[in-house]
Amino acid sequence: MAGLPRRLGHAEEATLGEHLEELRGRLFVMLGTIAVGTVVAFVFSGHVLDWLNRPLPPAHRQLLTTGVAEPFTVTITVSIYAGFVLALPVVLWQLWLFFAPAVDPAAERKVLGLALFAVVLAAAGVAFGYWVLLPRAVHFLVHYDHRHFLILPRASSYYNFVVTVLVGIVLVFQTPLIVLGLVYLGVLSSRTLRRHRRMGYLVTAAVALALPGPDPVTTFLELLPMWLLFEGSIWLAVLVERRMGRVAPASATLGG
């Protein structure tokens, strides 16, 4: 399309004005895509709200609102979140096109591979959060102490809780990517990770406690994949070191 900003070539010289003009064009594309995504999400807002409400027990799926404008404002807010998610591939692609000229062509394939790995991990995190974590956490919370509380989930609070939990679990699922990056940079090694395995489990437990989730069910369900991801990251580090030629001695590789 003629209206899209041109991608600069690798190490191509450009003036500050040309860089700013390219940035302006890419921001326009990103904001326009988010606006279109928001409109699409608003048109299908009923389906979006049904999908978000599904982790709730059937008796609680009609959420409470306390103001005449709240149903509309909550729907708009949810549509903006959903529109951003729909536009995220375009947003990330435009950001990549802006920064790509500064990346060596030989490293470009690795960067794109890491980006694809991050997307796969994020999708796995959303799937785990939506189908495993949220239903159990929400079931625990809405059935807690009926003797003393009349539990009527409020729409804005519930959707904020859902977004916060899903974002938190997506970040948790990026653990292998973070470890992979640190191994590439030489900051970490598989030997170091194995040697300090217990400390790693302790750190992941502390992170799980700091993540969103006011109840023990949510915290425990966040902690389990964190431990599994940390353990998987150790073996991922071994594979990366072998490909990079940093092969540890056999005793270190086999040892715990």
Sequence and secondary structure as in RCSB ss.txt:
>XXXX:A:sequence
MAGLPRRLGHAEEATLGEHLEELRGRLFVMLGTIAVGTVVAFVFSGHVLDWLNRPLPPAHRQLLTTGVAEPFTVT
ITVSIYAGFVLALPVVLWQLWLFFAPAVDPAAERKVLGLALFAVVLAAAGVAFGYWVLLPRAVHFLVHYDHRHFL
ILPRASSYYNFVVTVLVGIVLVFQTPLIVLGLVYLGVLSSRTLRRHRRMGYLVTAAVALALPGPDPVTTFLELLP
MWLLFEGSIWLAVLVERRMGRVAPASATLGG
>XXXX:A:secstr
 TTS     TT    HHHHHHHHHHHHHHHHHHHHHHHHHHHHTHHHHHHHHHTTS GGG S B  SSSHHHHHH
HHHHHHHHHHHHHHHHHHHHHHHHGGGS HHHHHHHHHHHHHHHHHHHHHHHHIIIIIHHHHHHHHHTS TTT  
   BHHHHHHHHHHHHHHHHHHTTHHHHHHHHHHHTS  HHHHHHTHHHHHHHHHHHHHHSS SSHHHHHHHHHH
HHHHHHHHHHHHHHHHHHHT    HHHHH  
